Amino acid sequence: MEELLELALQQASSAEVFEASSESAVVHFEANKLKQLENRQSTTVAIRIVREGRIGFAAASGAYEPEKLVEMAVETSSYGAEAQFEFPGASPMMGPKTYDARIVELETDSLVEMGLNVIDRVTSAYADVQCEGLVSISAGMVRILNSEGLDATSRRTSIGAMMEGVRISGTDMLFVGDSISSGMLLTDVKPIADTMLAQLARAAELSHIETGTYPVLFTPHGVDVALLLPLAVAFNGKNVVEKSSRLAGRQGEQVFTPALSLWDDSTVEGRPTTSPFDAEGVPSRRIPLIEQGVVGEMLYDLQTGAEAGVSSTGSGRRGDARSQVRPGMSAFVFAEGGRSFAEMLGSMKEGLVVEELIGAGQGNLLSGDFGGNVLLGYKVEDGKIVGRVKDTMIAGNIIDALSRDVVIGSDARWVGGNLYTPSILCDGISVSSRGGDA
């Protein structure tokens, strides 16, 4: 990396070298049985330069020639974006723990046992459910070196398990599932089975909801699939700078319900997304996005922060190690409310509970739209779930939906690796369905 940086500075005014290496073990399950064991290793190096005021970029996986990589970066700089930023210098980074050697020491047999435990618990109660999923562990290292004296290194581990089940009855297909993940050792996968069993029980009967406008109760899974992406797009600094986000120019305004508080936090202990610094070496911190309904900070990397006239929020992300840096979220965390799921459910005269959607994210995300086909959702009548709905769609706008009366639950949990959320009850969501009563 030092050689690569030195070569780059022979042709550029400033430069950055990013290296990421990882190794992982993945255990796959299919049709209620162990299917495959897979081991992966990768190393990627990326270089970013500023030459004659413009950004050049190149990346390579595995073996590479430093001279060739620099040459590619120089070539791209001739038509690269104008650099508005300066690379960060060295600074103290006292981030949370991100590496757990116990994960690396796990035997493959332990991963197999975790997956089979979930399958056994689900199929013991519902023998006709076919399960597939995976259990994985990974360990990696990131190092960033730049011309301003930054030399930052972070080691990270993660463990995760995901299981989906399908139950077929004639032409009807029911899909259930859950996942857990952590940056620290976990071996208890019982919560995955518990969620799947609860979903199967709630979906035991079929029901029907007429087209109309209803309160919709998003479970933590439902928040993840329906609301997370439009919120992330709205707070993305690139969209704010380009004024394509509905939140552009609205910092300090009471845009959302006072019941809502949200922050992005890459310093949470024990999460897969936790890191002492972002993809540009800027120290990580908790970023307040919504405070009791008031719009707070946006998510900026070095470039978009400079364009907005503010500092980077430590939100520089790479889709993968070969990608250029863009602003993005780390882990969205919603503040809990005071209502239990049962209390929120009991307050609904008629409405819908949403757990899973198909086609979410295909609408106009820049305007805050969300929606999709309900893959797993339940009809509510007089405060009780009466059955699963089919052939049903929902649609709404994230800014509008979260500005009205919203009830925030007290049942927060981690969903995936990047969202901590309770259930959220929103009013006035458009629901459309076809067909008669089940």
C-alpha positions as CSV (number, residue, x, y, z in Angstrom):
1,M,0.0,0.0,0.0
2,E,2.9,2.4,0.8
3,E,4.4,1.7,-2.6
4,L,1.1,2.3,-4.3
5,L,0.6,5.6,-2.5
6,E,4.1,6.7,-3.4
7,L,3.6,5.9,-7.1
8,A,0.3,7.7,-7.1
9,L,1.8,10.9,-5.6
10,Q,4.2,11.0,-8.5
11,Q,1.3,12.0,-10.7
12,A,-1.3,13.3,-8.4
13,S,-1.6,16.1,-5.8
14,S,-3.2,13.8,-3.3
15,A,-4.2,10.2,-3.0
16,E,-5.8,7.5,-1.0
17,V,-5.3,3.7,-0.9
18,F,-8.1,1.5,0.4
19,E,-7.5,-2.2,1.0
20,A,-10.1,-4.8,2.2
21,S,-9.6,-8.4,2.9
22,S,-12.1,-11.0,4.1
23,E,-12.6,-14.7,4.6
24,S,-15.9,-16.4,5.3
25,A,-17.6,-19.7,5.8
26,V,-21.2,-20.2,4.7
27,V,-23.4,-23.2,5.4
28,H,-26.4,-23.5,3.1
29,F,-29.6,-25.4,3.8
30,E,-32.3,-26.5,1.4
31,A,-35.4,-28.7,1.6
32,N,-34.9,-29.0,5.4
33,K,-31.4,-30.5,5.0
34,L,-27.8,-29.4,4.8
35,K,-27.0,-28.6,1.2
36,Q,-23.5,-27.1,0.9
37,L,-20.5,-25.8,2.8
38,E,-18.7,-22.9,1.2
39,N,-15.5,-21.0,2.0
40,R,-14.6,-17.7,0.5
41,Q,-11.5,-15.4,0.5
42,S,-11.0,-12.1,-1.1
43,T,-8.6,-9.1,-1.2
44,T,-9.3,-5.9,-3.0
45,V,-7.3,-2.7,-3.3
46,A,-8.7,0.6,-4.5
47,I,-6.9,3.9,-5.2
48,R,-8.4,7.3,-5.4
49,I,-6.4,10.3,-6.6
50,V,-6.9,14.0,-7.1
51,R,-5.1,15.1,-10.3
52,E,-5.5,18.6,-11.8
53,G,-8.5,19.1,-9.5
54,R,-10.4,16.0,-10.7
55,I,-11.0,12.6,-9.1
56,G,-9.5,9.4,-10.5
57,F,-10.3,5.9,-9.4
58,A,-9.2,2.4,-10.0
59,A,-9.6,-1.0,-8.2
60,A,-8.3,-4.5,-8.5
61,S,-9.0,-7.8,-6.8
62,G,-6.3,-10.4,-6.0
63,A,-2.9,-9.9,-7.6
64,Y,-2.3,-6.5,-9.3
65,E,0.4,-4.4,-10.8
66,P,0.8,-1.1,-8.8
67,E,2.0,0.8,-11.9
68,K,-1.0,-0.4,-13.9
69,L,-3.5,0.5,-11.2
70,V,-2.1,4.0,-10.9
71,E,-2.2,4.4,-14.7
72,M,-5.9,3.5,-14.7
73,A,-6.6,6.0,-11.9
74,V,-4.8,8.7,-13.9
75,E,-6.8,7.9,-17.0
76,T,-10.1,8.1,-15.2
77,S,-9.2,11.5,-13.6
78,S,-9.3,13.2,-17.1
79,Y,-13.1,12.9,-17.0
80,G,-13.6,12.5,-13.3
81,A,-15.7,14.7,-11.1
82,E,-14.2,17.9,-9.7
83,A,-12.8,17.3,-6.3
84,Q,-14.4,19.5,-3.7
85,F,-12.7,17.9,-0.6
86,E,-9.4,17.2,1.1
87,F,-8.5,13.8,2.4
88,P,-8.6,13.6,6.3
89,G,-5.4,13.5,8.3
90,A,-4.6,11.3,11.2
91,S,-6.9,11.6,14.2
92,P,-7.5,9.5,17.4
93,M,-10.1,6.8,16.8
94,M,-11.5,5.1,19.9
95,G,-14.3,3.1,18.4
96,P,-16.2,0.2,19.9
97,K,-15.1,-3.4,19.8
98,T,-15.5,-4.8,16.3
99,Y,-13.6,-8.1,16.4
100,D,-14.5,-11.3,18.3
101,A,-12.0,-14.2,18.0
102,R,-14.6,-16.6,19.2
103,I,-16.4,-16.3,15.9
104,V,-13.3,-17.2,13.9
105,E,-12.8,-20.2,16.2
106,L,-16.3,-21.7,15.6
107,E,-16.2,-25.1,13.9
108,T,-18.3,-25.8,10.9
109,D,-20.3,-28.4,12.9
110,S,-21.5,-25.6,15.1
111,L,-22.9,-23.6,12.2
112,V,-24.6,-26.7,10.8
113,E,-26.2,-27.4,14.2
114,M,-27.5,-23.8,14.4
115,G,-29.3,-24.1,11.1
116,L,-30.7,-27.6,11.8
117,N,-32.0,-26.4,15.2
118,V,-34.2,-23.8,13.5
119,I,-35.4,-26.3,10.9
120,D,-36.2,-28.9,13.5
121,R,-38.2,-26.5,15.7
122,V,-40.3,-25.3,12.8
123,T,-40.9,-28.6,11.2
124,S,-41.7,-30.3,14.5
125,A,-44.8,-28.0,14.7
126,Y,-45.5,-27.7,10.9
127,A,-44.2,-30.8,9.1
128,D,-45.3,-29.5,5.7
129,V,-43.0,-26.5,5.8
130,Q,-39.9,-26.6,3.6
131,C,-37.0,-24.5,5.0
132,E,-34.0,-23.1,3.3
133,G,-31.4,-20.6,4.5
134,L,-27.9,-20.2,5.6
135,V,-25.6,-19.7,8.6
136,S,-22.3,-17.7,8.0
137,I,-19.3,-16.3,9.8
138,S,-16.8,-13.9,8.4
139,A,-13.7,-12.0,9.4
140,G,-12.1,-9.1,7.6
141,M,-9.7,-6.2,7.8
142,V,-9.8,-2.7,6.2
143,R,-6.9,-0.4,6.0
144,I,-6.9,3.2,4.6
145,L,-3.7,5.1,3.8
146,N,-3.7,8.6,2.4
147,S,-1.3,11.5,1.5
148,E,-2.4,13.5,4.5
149,G,-0.8,11.1,7.0
150,L,-3.9,8.9,7.7
151,D,-3.1,5.2,8.4
152,A,-6.2,3.6,9.8
153,T,-6.9,-0.1,10.3
154,S,-10.0,-2.0,11.5
155,R,-10.6,-5.7,12.0
156,R,-14.2,-6.9,12.0
157,T,-16.0,-10.2,12.5
158,S,-19.7,-11.1,12.0
159,I,-22.0,-14.0,12.4
160,G,-25.4,-14.4,10.9
161,A,-28.2,-16.8,10.3
162,M,-31.2,-16.6,7.9
163,M,-34.0,-19.0,7.4
164,E,-37.1,-18.9,5.2
165,G,-39.9,-21.4,5.1
166,V,-42.6,-22.1,2.5
167,R,-45.9,-23.9,3.1
168,I,-47.8,-25.0,0.0
169,S,-51.5,-25.9,0.0
170,G,-52.9,-26.4,-3.4
171,T,-52.3,-23.1,-5.3
172,D,-51.6,-21.2,-2.0
173,M,-48.0,-20.5,-1.0
174,L,-47.2,-19.1,2.4
175,F,-43.7,-17.6,3.0
176,V,-42.3,-17.0,6.5
177,G,-38.8,-16.2,7.7
178,D,-36.4,-14.3,9.9
179,S,-32.7,-13.6,10.4
180,I,-30.3,-12.5,13.1
181,S,-26.8,-11.1,12.9
182,S,-24.1,-9.8,15.2
183,G,-20.5,-8.6,15.2
184,M,-19.9,-10.6,18.4
185,L,-20.5,-14.3,19.1
186,L,-24.0,-15.5,19.2
187,T,-25.2,-19.1,18.9
188,D,-28.8,-18.9,20.1
189,V,-31.0,-19.1,17.0
190,K,-34.2,-19.8,18.8
191,P,-35.6,-16.3,18.1
192,I,-35.6,-17.2,14.3
193,A,-37.7,-20.2,14.9
194,D,-40.0,-18.3,17.4
195,T,-40.7,-15.7,14.7
196,M,-41.4,-18.2,12.0
197,L,-43.7,-20.2,14.3
198,A,-45.6,-17.0,15.2
199,Q,-45.9,-16.1,11.6
200,L,-47.3,-19.5,10.7
201,A,-49.8,-19.3,13.6
202,R,-51.1,-15.9,12.5
203,A,-51.4,-17.0,8.9
204,A,-53.4,-20.1,9.8
205,E,-56.6,-18.6,8.3
206,L,-57.1,-16.6,5.1
207,S,-59.0,-13.3,5.1
208,H,-59.7,-10.4,2.8
209,I,-59.5,-6.7,3.1
210,E,-61.4,-4.3,0.8
211,T,-59.6,-1.6,-1.2
212,G,-59.5,1.6,0.9
213,T,-57.4,3.6,3.3
214,Y,-56.5,2.0,6.6
215,P,-54.2,2.1,9.5
216,V,-51.3,-0.2,8.8
217,L,-49.1,-1.7,11.6
218,F,-45.6,-2.4,10.3
219,T,-43.8,-5.1,12.4
220,P,-40.0,-4.6,12.7
221,H,-39.8,-6.7,9.5
222,G,-42.4,-4.5,7.8
223,V,-40.5,-1.4,8.8
224,D,-37.4,-2.9,7.2
225,V,-38.9,-3.8,3.9
226,A,-41.3,-0.8,3.5
227,L,-39.9,2.2,5.3
228,L,-36.1,1.9,5.6
229,L,-35.1,2.4,2.0
230,P,-37.2,5.6,1.4
231,L,-35.8,7.1,4.6
232,A,-32.3,6.3,3.7
233,V,-32.8,7.9,0.3
234,A,-34.3,11.0,1.9
235,F,-31.4,11.5,4.2
236,N,-28.7,10.7,1.6
237,G,-26.4,13.8,1.3
238,K,-26.1,13.3,-2.5
239,N,-29.8,13.6,-2.9
240,V,-29.9,16.6,-0.6
241,V,-27.2,18.4,-2.4
242,E,-29.0,17.8,-5.7
243,K,-32.3,18.9,-4.1
244,S,-34.0,15.7,-5.2
245,S,-34.8,14.8,-1.6
246,R,-38.0,16.1,-0.1
247,L,-35.9,16.9,3.0
248,A,-33.5,19.3,1.2
249,G,-33.4,22.6,2.9
250,R,-35.6,21.5,5.8
251,Q,-33.1,20.9,8.6
252,G,-34.5,22.2,11.8
253,E,-38.2,21.9,10.7
254,Q,-40.9,19.8,12.4
255,V,-41.5,17.6,9.4
256,F,-42.4,14.3,11.2
257,T,-44.6,13.5,14.2
258,P,-43.0,14.4,17.6
259,A,-43.3,10.7,18.5
260,L,-40.5,9.9,16.1
261,S,-36.7,10.0,16.7
262,L,-34.2,8.3,14.5
263,W,-30.4,8.3,14.3
264,D,-27.7,6.6,12.2
265,D,-25.1,5.0,14.4
266,S,-21.9,3.1,13.3
267,T,-20.6,3.0,16.9
268,V,-23.2,0.5,18.4
269,E,-21.3,-2.2,20.2
270,G,-21.5,-5.6,18.6
271,R,-23.1,-4.9,15.3
272,P,-21.8,-6.1,11.9
273,T,-21.9,-2.5,10.6
274,T,-19.9,-1.0,13.5
275,S,-16.6,0.6,12.6
276,P,-14.3,3.2,14.1
277,F,-14.2,5.0,10.8
278,D,-16.0,5.2,7.5
279,A,-14.8,4.3,4.0
280,E,-12.7,7.5,3.8
281,G,-11.1,7.3,7.3
282,V,-13.4,9.8,8.9
283,P,-14.2,8.9,12.5
284,S,-17.6,7.3,13.1
285,R,-20.2,8.9,15.3
286,R,-23.9,8.8,16.1
287,I,-25.8,11.1,13.7
288,P,-29.1,12.5,14.8
289,L,-31.5,12.4,11.8
290,I,-34.8,13.0,13.4
291,E,-35.2,14.4,17.0
292,Q,-38.8,14.3,18.2
293,G,-40.0,14.9,14.6
294,V,-37.5,17.7,13.8
295,V,-35.1,17.1,10.9
296,G,-31.5,16.9,12.0
297,E,-28.4,16.1,10.1
298,M,-28.0,14.5,6.7
299,L,-25.6,11.7,5.7
300,Y,-22.5,13.2,4.0
301,D,-19.2,11.8,2.7
302,L,-16.3,14.1,2.0
303,Q,-17.4,15.1,-1.5
304,T,-21.1,15.8,-0.8
305,G,-20.3,17.4,2.6
306,A,-18.0,19.9,0.8
307,E,-20.6,20.5,-1.8
308,A,-23.1,21.3,1.0
309,G,-20.7,23.5,2.8
310,V,-20.5,21.1,5.9
311,S,-18.1,18.5,7.2
312,S,-18.4,14.8,6.4
313,T,-20.6,13.0,8.9
314,G,-18.5,9.9,8.6
315,S,-21.0,8.4,6.2
316,G,-18.8,7.5,3.3
317,R,-19.7,4.0,2.2
318,R,-18.7,1.5,-0.6
319,G,-21.1,-0.9,-2.1
320,D,-18.2,-3.2,-2.1
321,A,-14.4,-2.7,-2.0
322,R,-14.3,-2.1,-5.8
323,S,-16.9,0.7,-5.6
324,Q,-16.3,4.4,-5.3
325,V,-17.3,6.1,-2.1
326,R,-20.9,7.4,-1.8
327,P,-22.8,8.7,1.2
328,G,-25.0,6.1,2.9
329,M,-26.4,4.8,6.1
330,S,-24.7,2.5,8.6
331,A,-27.3,1.4,11.1
332,F,-30.6,3.2,11.5
333,V,-31.9,3.2,15.1
334,F,-35.4,4.2,16.0
335,A,-36.2,5.3,19.6
336,E,-38.7,3.1,21.2
337,G,-42.2,4.2,22.2
338,G,-44.4,3.1,25.0
339,R,-47.0,0.9,23.4
340,S,-46.8,-2.9,23.1
341,F,-47.6,-4.7,19.9
342,A,-50.8,-6.0,21.5
343,E,-51.9,-2.5,22.5
344,M,-51.3,-1.1,19.1
345,L,-53.1,-4.1,17.5
346,G,-56.0,-3.6,20.0
347,S,-56.4,0.0,19.0
348,M,-57.2,-0.9,15.3
349,K,-60.9,-1.2,14.4
350,E,-60.0,-2.5,10.9
351,G,-56.6,-2.5,9.2
352,L,-53.6,-4.4,8.2
353,V,-50.4,-5.8,9.7
354,V,-47.5,-5.9,7.3
355,E,-44.5,-8.2,7.7
356,E,-43.1,-8.7,4.1
357,L,-43.5,-7.0,0.7
358,I,-42.6,-8.0,-2.8
359,G,-41.5,-5.2,-5.1
360,A,-40.7,-2.7,-2.4
361,G,-38.4,0.0,-3.6
362,Q,-39.6,0.1,-7.2
363,G,-41.6,3.4,-6.7
364,N,-40.4,6.9,-6.8
365,L,-38.0,6.7,-3.9
366,L,-36.7,10.2,-4.3
367,S,-40.1,11.6,-3.5
368,G,-40.4,9.2,-0.5
369,D,-42.9,6.8,-2.0
370,F,-43.1,3.2,-0.7
371,G,-45.3,0.2,-1.3
372,G,-45.4,-3.2,-2.9
373,N,-47.4,-6.5,-2.9
374,V,-48.0,-7.9,0.5
375,L,-46.2,-11.2,0.7
376,L,-47.0,-11.7,4.4
377,G,-49.6,-9.6,6.1
378,Y,-52.7,-10.0,8.2
379,K,-56.2,-8.5,8.3
380,V,-57.2,-6.9,11.6
381,E,-60.7,-6.6,12.8
382,D,-61.8,-5.2,16.2
383,G,-58.2,-5.4,17.5
384,K,-57.5,-9.0,16.5
385,I,-55.7,-10.7,13.7
386,V,-58.3,-12.7,11.8
387,G,-56.2,-14.1,9.0
388,R,-53.6,-13.7,6.3
389,V,-54.4,-11.6,3.2
390,K,-53.6,-12.4,-0.4
391,D,-53.6,-10.4,-3.6
392,T,-53.1,-7.2,-1.6
393,M,-50.9,-4.1,-2.2
394,I,-50.1,-1.1,0.0
395,A,-48.8,2.4,-1.1
396,G,-47.8,5.5,0.7
397,N,-45.3,8.3,1.1
398,I,-42.8,8.2,3.9
399,I,-42.8,11.9,4.6
400,D,-46.6,12.1,4.7
401,A,-47.1,8.8,6.6
402,L,-44.7,9.7,9.4
403,S,-46.0,13.3,9.7
404,R,-49.5,12.2,10.8
405,D,-50.5,10.5,14.0
406,V,-48.0,7.6,14.4
407,V,-47.7,5.1,17.3
408,I,-44.3,3.8,18.1
409,G,-44.0,0.4,19.7
410,S,-41.9,-0.8,22.6
411,D,-40.9,-4.0,20.9
412,A,-37.7,-2.8,19.2
413,R,-35.3,-5.4,17.8
414,W,-32.5,-5.7,15.3
415,V,-33.6,-6.6,11.8
416,G,-30.8,-7.7,9.6
417,G,-27.5,-5.9,10.4
418,N,-28.5,-2.3,9.9
419,L,-31.8,-1.5,11.5
420,Y,-33.0,-1.4,15.1
421,T,-36.7,-0.7,15.1
422,P,-40.0,-1.3,17.0
423,S,-43.3,-1.9,15.3
424,I,-44.8,1.4,13.9
425,L,-48.5,2.0,13.4
426,C,-49.2,4.5,10.6
427,D,-52.6,5.9,9.6
428,G,-54.0,6.6,6.2
429,I,-52.1,4.0,4.1
430,S,-53.6,3.1,0.8
431,V,-54.5,-0.6,0.5
432,S,-55.8,-2.2,-2.7
433,S,-56.9,-5.8,-3.2
434,R,-58.6,-8.0,-5.7
435,G,-60.9,-11.0,-5.4
436,G,-63.7,-11.8,-3.0
437,D,-63.7,-13.1,0.5
438,A,-61.4,-16.0,1.2
